[in-house]
Amino acid sequence: MEKAKARMKTIAVIGLGLALVLGISRVGTGQDKKAFVVRNATEGPRVMAEGGLLDILRRHGFAASAVEAVKLTPSEEKEYGEWNRDALESLHIGRLVFAHRLNEGLAIGLLTNCVDLLGMLAGLQHLGPPAEVGKTSEQSLQRDGLAGTKLLRVGLIYLDAHADFNTPETTLSGMLGGMDVAVAAGLCLTRLRLKTGLDPALPTRYIVFGGLRDVDPLEQDLLDRSDAEFLSVDDLRHASPKIDSQMDRLGRLTDVIYVHIDMDVLDPSEVRGHSLSVPQGPTSLELAAAVERVFRHPKAGAIGIASLPYLERDKDGVSLKAAYRLIEGALQGYKNR
């Protein structure tokens, strides 16, 4: 009996030692999941960050420290050109995401608009081991070449009423926010993409669009000639098994999957203050169920919420609650893997 007790004690000590070495000890926390939150330094992301998000994370059993905010340096603030500054902001978003490791949990981006997609993708792409021991994240993101650097293949689930797949040659509005996926895919504005740190571009077979219902004619031509795939509004409304099929397909092709949500993908009743809302979208309850299904997949590593109506454009807080509901869907799916 004494030998058996001694043997059990030895096993327990070894087990505790392994837990400490692997960083999985939960002593004193009661939590077994982690989340990392990065936000842009504008009002929409600030409202999402300060409206109770950390409490939501903790309620779902996720350990989360303070939200990391992107901030341009004084010299960058003075740089010429709005698109140029957008690229610099994306570079900073990528640096913060890069500093977070996938094995430390879920990455959450609170984003100004869909251009910030480029920073989220760049940060995830560079999560592979650096080429040189001791190389910093900034050095890696600003490297001159790819040789010797292990880059991750990033899949993209893009949930938006618009495809944002225009180029300067096809756009009707001239908005950079209508071109971000095309930029990420290498169809245009190469210098802007490189400035964000996203290199190489995403092959279009790594992209799945969901909820599209307002696409420009020439933009549709580009989509038709791409290898991107699609989830319909009904697929999102009913958390269709097609979601699993697309996640399994992307899982075979890529190392990590990023889910980007523009709030205008929702029904206009929940985003009344959004200037680009489009009728007949899913409700946030419906979309949250679809997002939960997405995040059950082991390669779903990050979610970004962009273009939140806020303050005067969301006086009753309906849009903020909808955004939180979508994040909670990701948290629940992540826990249910």
C-alpha positions in Angstrom: 0.0 0.0 0.0 2.8 2.4 0.9 4.6 1.7 -2.3 1.4 2.3 -4.3 0.9 5.7 -2.5 4.5 6.7 -3.2 4.1 5.7 -6.9 0.9 7.8 -7.2 2.6 10.8 -5.5 5.5 10.5 -7.9 3.1 10.4 -10.9 1.3 13.5 -9.5 4.6 15.4 -9.1 5.7 14.5 -12.6 2.3 15.5 -14.0 2.5 18.9 -12.2 6.0 19.4 -13.5 4.9 18.7 -17.1 2.0 21.1 -16.7 4.3 23.9 -15.5 6.8 23.2 -18.3 4.0 23.3 -21.0 2.4 26.4 -19.5 -0.9 24.7 -18.9 -1.2 25.1 -15.1 -4.5 26.6 -14.1 -3.7 27.1 -10.4 -5.4 30.3 -9.1 -7.2 31.1 -12.4 -10.0 28.6 -12.9 -9.6 29.3 -16.6 -8.2 27.1 -19.3 -8.5 29.4 -22.4 -6.8 32.6 -23.4 -7.7 35.4 -25.7 -5.7 38.3 -27.0 -7.5 41.5 -28.1 -6.1 44.2 -30.3 -8.0 47.3 -31.3 -7.6 50.3 -33.6 -7.3 53.7 -32.0 -10.7 55.0 -33.2 -14.1 55.4 -31.6 -15.8 52.2 -32.9 -13.1 49.8 -31.6 -12.8 51.9 -28.4 -16.6 51.4 -27.7 -16.3 47.7 -28.3 -13.3 47.4 -26.0 -14.7 49.4 -23.2 -18.4 48.3 -23.3 -17.8 45.1 -21.3 -15.8 42.9 -23.6 -13.3 41.8 -21.0 -16.1 40.8 -18.7 -17.7 38.7 -21.5 -14.4 37.0 -22.1 -14.0 36.1 -18.4 -17.6 34.9 -18.2 -16.8 32.4 -20.9 -13.7 31.2 -19.1 -11.1 33.1 -21.2 -8.2 34.8 -19.5 -7.6 38.1 -21.1 -5.4 41.0 -20.1 -6.0 44.6 -21.1 -6.8 45.4 -24.8 -3.7 46.3 -26.9 -4.3 49.5 -28.8 -2.7 50.4 -32.1 -1.0 53.8 -32.3 0.9 55.5 -35.0 4.2 57.2 -34.1 4.3 61.0 -34.3 6.3 60.8 -37.5 3.9 58.3 -39.0 1.0 60.6 -38.1 2.6 63.3 -40.3 3.0 61.0 -43.3 1.2 62.0 -46.4 -1.8 60.2 -47.7 -4.8 58.6 -46.1 -4.3 55.2 -47.8 -0.6 55.4 -46.7 -1.6 55.9 -43.1 -4.2 53.1 -43.3 -1.4 50.8 -44.4 0.8 51.9 -41.5 -2.1 51.2 -39.1 -2.4 47.7 -40.6 1.3 47.2 -40.1 0.9 48.0 -36.4 -2.1 45.7 -36.1 0.0 42.9 -37.7 2.9 43.5 -35.2 0.5 43.2 -32.2 -1.1 40.0 -33.7 2.4 38.7 -34.4 3.4 39.2 -30.8 0.5 36.8 -29.8 1.1 33.1 -30.4 -1.6 30.8 -31.7 -1.0 28.3 -28.9 -1.9 31.0 -26.4 -5.5 31.2 -27.6 -7.9 33.2 -29.7 -7.0 36.5 -31.3 -9.7 39.1 -31.5 -9.5 42.3 -33.6 -11.6 45.3 -32.9 -11.3 47.2 -36.2 -12.1 50.6 -37.7 -13.0 49.3 -41.1 -12.3 46.4 -43.5 -8.9 47.8 -44.6 -7.6 46.6 -41.2 -8.1 43.1 -42.6 -4.6 43.4 -44.1 -3.0 43.8 -40.7 -4.8 40.9 -39.2 -3.8 38.7 -42.1 -0.2 39.9 -42.0 0.1 39.2 -38.3 -1.3 35.7 -38.6 0.9 35.0 -41.7 4.1 35.7 -39.7 3.2 33.5 -36.7 5.6 30.9 -37.9 9.0 30.6 -36.2 11.4 33.5 -37.1 14.3 32.7 -39.4 16.9 33.8 -36.8 17.0 33.2 -33.1 16.5 36.6 -31.3 14.9 38.3 -34.3 12.1 40.6 -33.1 8.6 40.8 -34.5 9.2 44.2 -36.0 12.4 42.9 -37.8 10.5 39.9 -39.1 7.6 42.1 -40.4 10.1 44.5 -42.1 12.4 41.8 -43.5 13.6 42.3 -47.1 13.1 38.7 -48.3 11.3 35.4 -47.6 14.3 33.1 -47.6 14.6 31.1 -44.4 11.4 32.4 -42.9 8.5 30.0 -42.3 5.3 31.9 -43.1 1.9 30.5 -42.3 -0.7 29.9 -45.0 -3.8 32.0 -43.9 -7.3 31.1 -44.9 -10.0 33.9 -44.9 -13.7 33.7 -44.1 -15.0 37.1 -45.2 -18.5 37.9 -43.9 -19.8 41.1 -45.5 -22.8 42.3 -47.5 -20.1 43.5 -50.0 -17.3 41.5 -51.5 -14.7 44.4 -51.3 -13.1 42.7 -54.3 -12.9 45.8 -56.5 -9.7 47.2 -58.0 -9.0 50.8 -59.0 -10.0 49.7 -62.5 -13.4 48.3 -61.5 -14.5 50.4 -58.6 -17.5 52.6 -58.9 -17.0 54.4 -55.5 -13.2 54.8 -55.4 -13.3 53.6 -51.7 -10.2 51.7 -50.5 -12.6 49.9 -48.2 -14.2 48.3 -51.3 -10.8 46.9 -52.4 -9.3 45.3 -49.3 -9.9 41.6 -50.3 -8.6 42.3 -53.8 -5.5 43.9 -52.3 -5.0 40.9 -50.0 -5.3 38.6 -53.0 -2.6 40.4 -54.9 -5.0 41.8 -57.6 -4.0 45.5 -57.1 -2.1 48.1 -54.9 0.9 45.9 -54.4 3.0 48.5 -52.6 0.2 49.2 -50.1 -0.1 45.4 -49.4 3.7 45.1 -48.9 3.7 48.1 -46.6 1.2 46.3 -44.3 3.6 43.3 -44.1 1.3 40.9 -46.0 3.6 39.0 -48.4 2.9 36.8 -50.3 -0.7 37.6 -51.2 -3.5 35.1 -50.5 -4.3 32.7 -53.3 -8.1 33.2 -54.0 -8.7 29.5 -53.2 -7.9 30.4 -49.6 -10.9 32.8 -49.5 -14.6 32.1 -48.7 -17.1 34.9 -48.9 -20.3 34.8 -46.9 -23.5 36.9 -46.9 -22.8 38.8 -50.2 -25.8 40.6 -51.6 -24.4 43.9 -53.0 -21.7 43.3 -55.6 -20.7 45.7 -58.5 -20.9 44.3 -62.0 -17.2 44.4 -62.8 -16.4 43.2 -59.3 -18.6 40.2 -60.0 -16.5 39.4 -63.1 -13.4 39.3 -60.9 -15.2 37.0 -58.5 -16.3 34.7 -61.3 -12.7 34.4 -62.6 -11.3 33.7 -59.1 -11.1 30.4 -57.2 -12.9 31.9 -54.2 -15.9 30.1 -52.8 -19.1 31.3 -51.2 -21.6 30.8 -48.4 -25.0 32.2 -49.0 -27.1 34.2 -46.6 -29.3 31.1 -46.0 -26.1 29.1 -45.2 -25.4 31.7 -42.5 -28.9 31.9 -41.3 -29.2 28.2 -40.7 -25.6 27.4 -39.7 -25.5 25.1 -42.7 -23.3 22.0 -43.0 -21.7 23.8 -45.9 -19.8 25.8 -43.3 -18.1 22.6 -42.1 -17.3 21.7 -45.7 -15.6 25.0 -46.3 -13.7 24.9 -43.0 -12.5 21.4 -43.8 -11.4 22.5 -47.3 -9.6 25.5 -45.9 -8.1 23.4 -43.1 -6.5 21.2 -45.7 -5.1 24.1 -47.6 -4.0 26.5 -44.8 -2.3 26.6 -41.4 -4.7 29.2 -39.7 -8.0 30.7 -40.6 -9.1 34.2 -40.0 -12.8 35.2 -39.8 -13.5 38.8 -40.7 -16.9 40.3 -40.1 -18.2 43.7 -41.4 -21.2 44.6 -39.3 -23.1 45.4 -42.5 -23.4 41.7 -43.2 -26.3 41.8 -40.6 -29.9 42.7 -41.2 -30.3 46.5 -41.2 -32.5 46.4 -38.1 -29.3 45.7 -36.1 -27.0 48.1 -37.8 -29.3 51.1 -38.4 -26.4 53.5 -38.1 -24.3 51.8 -40.8 -24.1 53.8 -43.9 -23.7 50.8 -46.2 -26.3 48.4 -44.7 -28.1 46.1 -47.2 -31.5 44.4 -46.7 -32.1 40.7 -46.0 -29.1 39.9 -44.0 -28.9 37.4 -41.1 -29.7 38.4 -37.6 -26.8 38.5 -35.1 -28.3 35.4 -33.4 -28.3 33.5 -36.6 -24.8 34.7 -37.6 -23.4 33.9 -34.1 -24.6 30.3 -34.5 -22.7 30.1 -37.8 -19.6 31.7 -36.3 -19.7 29.2 -33.5 -19.8 26.4 -36.1 -16.7 28.0 -37.8 -14.7 28.2 -34.6 -15.2 24.6 -33.7 -12.6 23.9 -36.4 -9.1 23.7 -34.8 -7.5 26.0 -37.4 -9.9 28.9 -36.7 -7.5 31.2 -34.9 -8.8 34.8 -35.1 -11.9 36.9 -35.5 -12.1 40.6 -36.5 -15.2 42.9 -36.1 -15.2 45.9 -38.3 -17.4 49.0 -39.1 -19.4 49.1 -35.9 -22.0 51.9 -35.7 -21.4 53.6 -32.4 -22.5 56.4 -30.0 -25.0 58.6 -31.9 -25.4 56.0 -34.6 -26.2 53.3 -32.1 -28.1 55.2 -29.3 -29.9 52.1 -28.1 -26.7 49.9 -28.2 -28.3 47.3 -30.5 -25.2 47.2 -32.8 -22.8 46.9 -29.9 -24.8 44.0 -28.4 -24.8 42.3 -31.9 -21.1 42.6 -32.1 -20.6 41.1 -28.7 -23.0 38.3 -29.7 -20.8 37.5 -32.7 -17.7 37.4 -30.5 -19.5 35.2 -28.0 -20.2 32.8 -30.9 -16.5 32.5 -31.6 -15.7 32.0 -27.9 -18.3 29.2 -27.6 -17.1 27.5 -30.7 -13.5 27.7 -29.6 -14.5 26.1 -26.2 -16.5 23.3 -28.0 -13.6 22.0 -30.1 
